Amino acid sequence: MNNGRVINLTYDLPLSEMITDFFDQMKSLSQGYASLDYEQDRYEIADIRLVVFHLNGDPVDALSFLVHESRLVEFSKGYARKLKEILPP
């Protein structure tokens, strides 16, 4: 910390975690004052699965996501709930 004004944090974080709302949340919490700088450190093998939502039996490309296997069920159920609220019957 520098005079209580600057904080520098260093993390190893999967890029997919940063892409999903991390930047927006950071800007919102800091009222626009925070910034983000990142470097790609390495590639790692991960258990990634493709989630494809179907509408009337047809796959929808815009509703296809790559999700880590550990979050697969939680993500799918949560997204299905959101779609149920948004889409008309």
N, C-alpha and C positions, 0 to 999 in steps of 0.2 A: 504494500500500500504506500502511496506517495502523497503525503499531506492529507490523507483521508479522501482523496479525489480519484485516484486511479487504482484499479484492481486488475491484475493480470493473472488469468487462470489458464492452466495448461491441462488438457484432457486428451485421452484416447477415446474417440467416440465414433461409432459407425456413421458414415455419411448419410445413410438412409434415415437415421434418427435426427440429423440436423435438417434434412429436407422437410420433414413433416412438422411444420409449425414452430420449430425451434427459433428461427430467426424472427418471425412475427411476434412470438411471445417475449423474446428478449427485448425487442424494440418497444413493445407495449409496457413491460415492467419498468424499463428505464426511461420511459417517456421520450424515446427517440435518441437518447444520448449514448447508448451502448453501440459498440461496433464489433464486428466479427471478422477475424482473419484466420484462415486455416491453411494447412499444408497437408497434402496427401502423403501419408507415412508409408503405407504398404497395402498390398492386397492380401486378403485372407479368404480361405474357403469357408463358406457358411451354408447352413441348411435353409435355403430359400425355397419357398413354394409359390406357385402362381395361383392367385385367387381370381376366379372369373365368375361374375354375377350374370345370371340369365334372366331375361325378361320375356315372358310368354314362351319359354323354352329355347329362346335364341340367345347366344352369348352376346354381351354388350362390351365392345372393345374399350369404351371409355370407363367401364366399371371393372377393369382388370388391374390387379395390383400384385407386386412382388412383396411378400411378407416373410419374415423369419419364422421358422417352424414353431418356435417357442411362443409366438404371439398369434398364431394362425387362427385358432378357435375364437379367442377374445376379439380380435380384429373383425373377423367375419360376422360374428353375432352382433357386434356394435354397429357395424356398417349396415347390416340388414335392418336393424331397428331404425336407424336414421332414414333409410330408404322407405321403410314402411310409413313413417311419419310424413315424408315429403311427397311421395307419389300418390296420386289419387287412386281409389280402389278400381 
